[in-house]
Amino acid sequence: MLPSGAATPPEAQAKQVEVPAAQTTNCDNPDDERLKTELQAAQEELDQIRRELSYDPKVISDGDVDLKNFKPGSSGLSFGAPPFSQSTPQVPGRVQEAALEERIASLKKAGNIACDSPKDAATQTKIDSAEKELKLLQREFDLDQAAYYSKPDYAGDASGKAKLDAEQQQIDSLHSEIDRLKDELSSPKTD
């Protein structure tokens, strides 16, 4: 917990989420005000968690220790000691931070959809689902590409190359579909 009157650390200030322009405009949807309130509350909770996670109290030496003899993360001499475990559990605050970031993103999307016309909301939903699919396809492509090029005789693997080409074509097609949907969304409305 930060002491009262303490300034927000620069890391926390840099990570603060901005409220999009669609959230600041007035909209006649009754859910808009509720979504704005929930978004503000979630943002304040996220800021508080980030302040708590980045709080770094002064050390007893008042920070005037000559750091050229110390390495970050080391806690003294450890000859023959086993290495630190890489499977340490997550800090509960980090888990909360990630959950709040997801909640803020979903509230922003819901707020944009609530204030958009039904056609624009449907288009935005299509864009969101296409972007999720694109992320999955890109990850699959990256894994398949790494597996393909890790083979010593990858040049002779015609089926592996064909699979990579097909996946790349799918990714390119999805990119162009997302661009088309974004252009459709941003084009001037004629009602």
N, C-alpha and C positions, 0 to 999 in steps of 0.2 A: 504494500500500500504506500502510495506517495504521501509524504508529509503535507499538511495543508500549506498552501501558498507555493508549492514547488512548481517549477515550470515544466511544461510538457517536453519530454526529450525530443530531439530532432528526428529520431527514427520514427517515433509515433506520429509526429506532425507530418512527415513525408508520406506515411501510409494512410492518412485520413482519406476516407472515401468522399468524393464530391457528389452532391445531389445533382442529377442530370436536369437539363433545362425543362424537360417534359414534366418533371416533378415539381418545379417551381411555378409553373403556369397554373392558372385556375382552370378547373374542368368541372363540368356540371354533374359528374358521376359521384354518387354519394360514397362510394368506396374509396375515392381518391383521398379524402381527408383522413380516413382511417389508415390507409396505407402510408401516407406521409407521416402520421404520428408513430406508427409502428417502425417505419424506417428510421426516424429520428431517435427513437428509444434504442433500437438495435445499434445504431451508430455510436450513441453515447456509451452503451455497454461495451462495445468493441474498443472504443478509445480508452475506457477505464482498464480493460484487460491488458491492452498494449502498454499502458503506463505502468501497470503492476509488473508486467513481464520485463520491461526495459529498465526498471528501477535498479540503480547500481549505487548502493550506499558507499560513502567514503570508508576506506580501510583505516585501521588504527594508525598507520604511518602517515596519514593525511595525503597519501598518494605521492610522497616524495622519494620512493624507492627507486634506485637506479635499475631500470628495466632491461638494460642490455645483457644482464646475466640470467634473465628469466625468459622462458619460452611460454607463450600463451597456452593455457590448458594444462601445463605441468604443475604438479603440486609437490615439488621437492624431488629428492633423489629416489629412484626406484630401480636399483640394480637387481636384475633377475625377477622382478615382479611380473606377473602375467599382464598382458595388455588389457586396456579397458574394454569392457564389453560393448559391442556395437549394437546390441539389442536392448539397450536400456529403455524402459517404458517412457512414453511421451509425457511431457509435463501437462497436467490437466488444463492449464491455462492456454496452451497452444492448441489443444483439441477444441476448447471453447472458442478460441479465436477463429479457427477454420470453420467451425459450424456457424458462427455469426457472419463471417464473410459470405458463406453460401446463402444464408438467410437474407442478407442485405441485397445480394445480387437478385434473388428471386423476388424480393419486395420491389426493387427497381423495375424489373420486367413486368410485374403485375401492375404497377403504377402506370407504366407506359401503355400497357394494353388497356387499362381501364379508361384512359383519356383518349385513346385513338378510336377511329371509326372501326366498326366491325371488320371491314375489309382490310384495313391496315393492321389490325390486331391479328387477323388470320395470316397475313403475310409475314408479320414479325414472328409468329409461332413457327411458320415454315422455315424461316431463316434460322431460328434457334435450334430446331431439330436437325436441319442440314449441317449446321456448324458442329453439333455434337457428333453426328455421323462422320463428318470430315475428320474430327480429332481421332476417332476410333480407327478410321481407315488409314490415317497418317501413321498412327502407332503401329498398326499391323504391317504397313509397308516398311517402316523402319526396322522392325524385327525381321521380316522376311529378307530385306536387303542385307542386313548384318549376317544372317544365316547363309545367304547366297555367296557373299563375298568372303566369308570365312572359310569356304571350301578351297582346298588347294587347286582343284581343277574346275573352278567356276566357269571358265570360258567354254567348257564342253557341256555345260548343263543347260541345254536348250529349253527344257520345260521350266526350270527355275527362272530363266531370263524372260520367258513368255509370261509367267505368273507376275513377275515384277512389272513388265510392260502393261499388263492388263490392270494391275492395281494402280499404276501411275495414271493410266487413262481414266479410271474411275475417279481418282482424286482430282484430275484436271476438269472432268465433267462436273463434279460437285462444286468446284471453285467457280466455274462459269455460271452454274445455277444460282449459287449464293449471290454472285455479283448481279445477275439479272433481277433477283428478288429485291436486292438493296436498291437497285435503280428504280424498280417499280414502286418501292416504298418512298423514295425521295423525289419521284417525279411530281410535278405540280398537279394538284387535284382539280378535276373538272366535274362538278356535280350537276 
